[in-house]
Amino acid sequence: MNAPKGPIGLVSVTAAGRRARDRLAAAWPDETRVYDTDGGTGGTGGTAQTPGTVREAVARAFAECDRLVCFLATGATVRLLAPLLTGKESDPGVVCVDEAQQYAVALLGGHAGGANELAHAVAEALPGCRPVVTTATDAAGIPGLDTLGLPVEGDVAAVSRAILDGEPVRLVRHVVLPLPALPPNVTESTDNTTESDGCAGGGGHTLLVTDRVPVPEGPREGAGRTAVLRPTTLAVGVGASRGASADEITELVRRALAEAGLSPRSVAELATVDAKADEPGIAEAARHLGVPVRTYPAAALAAVPVPHPSDAPLAAVGTPSVAEAAALLACGTGAELVVPKRKSEVQGRAAMATCAVARRRPRGRLALVGLGPGARDLLTPRARDELRRASVVVGLDQYLDQIRDLLRPGTRVLASGLGAEEERARTAVAEARAGHAVALVGSGDAGVYAMASPALAEAPDDIEVVGVPGVTAALAAAALLGAPLGHDHVSISLSDLHTPWEVIERRVRAAAGSDLVVTFYNPRSRGRDWQLPRALALLAEHRAPHTPVGVVRNASRPGERVTVTTLGELDPAAVDMMTVVTVGNTATRTVAGRMVTPRGYRWQEAP
């Protein structure tokens, strides 16, 4: 299960429920607490609690856990939960599992409480169970505004409803943010201003992405509805004299943000010098603001150019700037100082605190996604998540056709044909630099004879890059052949389109002489029919004619064909570009029709 937010309470009554409960407790021993009811037998895994009535067990779990799984009827669960409910922002997420464990129903707190995600996790852990999620955005494949990992304000319900209903929604981004795909009725405005700093005038709906204030307070007659996403783009640098109070620091930060028209909810952290790491006032101010404290060595701060250096902090802590330097350093390369250093204002005495505010440079996101060899069940869950997260997907047309059904409505698909690798890489990088969430897809693993190399050669450091591994053709073919890669092995492409044949031949000779198992990619095409026979001849100089060879065409795809032959009997004419050829080493054997390369070179025959 993906990173749990807190303890998961497990409540059951019947014997079947206890068995399913124990399965979850064993699967997630560090995340679960078992709440026994009278007559229960106790659970395996998790943390067992004192038995009580089912009503007491549900009440205790509701109070003590972030999420609950109740192995009860939905009607009974609703009645038990009803007196406990206080609000969607504070109630835990609840999943209800039926007696036969056929369904995991996200009953309460689908987004805010994490029940939708938990329902999927429960279904994966219980054989034959299916998740049931009725949240409208999830059911429609549209990202919920409260699921993006950002603070969200304003009339979220009205704007979400408009998105679902296909009504026009204007997207205004004051801050570049790589959002997932939004449906076609959400169109980005070329005018990055809105009436009254965020209120959509004249009707209609607006989704505003900004770290500015004020927040629209609510609908006015004749005005539209606005929801505001708050990206955490700001860092506040703080300097403080010994003994500075939390109230003084907090008031200084709040006033600096307010006068600059910036939202406190977009502050990611307070930053200061290492020497102030244990300063109580700074720590308490961070708690008031709901952000962590990050500290830096004085030498690191001293190396940051700032507009307002001072001798006082240089003498006190060894750097001419704390507030400005810490804010800029926290925001990284390209940071913008939006509030220069300012001092606190306390009547009757000298200021004891300074602060400055910096903004991170906007960054798009580029995910390099390997789709695997083609079968849907060999597409990794992480790859699925990245495809759902992307608003732009770039790739070879035939690969994009494999995964179009997994994309969210509104995803922009940029397809191109064979031989346009560099163009695809440049397109993906340009879209990421424009602030989009981009997935650049390829077959197998993106880093193996695929798109990661040309993309990373183009990608600057002003975008976030994420690599998503995939099942390679060599691995897919090896699984079908048996265990040919049980010892040291190498993959070599025989395509001389980008690599001179002299280089390829030198590598084949080296692999042959070092007794490596060799997997040939791109072994033979209509225009390249002599390279494979030449490579096999080089291997034959070091390996016997009976050396096992595996030939796999369309691994995991329709038309899959698997052949185990020998180096002496392989017919190159049976090989094409959809084929992977694996040649064993001197220890590889054929056992029951399967290729096996032992993990050591001492081959032991069965007694």
Helices and strands as residue ranges (DSSP letters): E 8-12, H 15-27, E 32-37, E 47-52, H 54-64, E 67-71, H 74-81, G 82-84, E 93-97, E 103-108, H 115-125, E 130-132, H 136-140, G 145-147, E 152-154, H 156-165, E 169-173, E 186-188, G 195-197, E 205-209, E 225-229, E 234-240, H 246-259, G 264-266, E 267-273, G 274-276, H 280-289, E 293-296, H 298-302, H 311-317, H 323-331, E 336-343, E 353-359, E 364-370, G 376-378, H 381-389, E 392-396, H 397-403, G 404-406, E 412-416, H 421-433, E 437-442, H 452-458, E 463-468, H 473-481, E 482-483, E 489-493, H 501-513, E 517-521, H 531-540, E 548-553, E 561-566, G 572-574, E 579-583, E 589-591, E 594-596
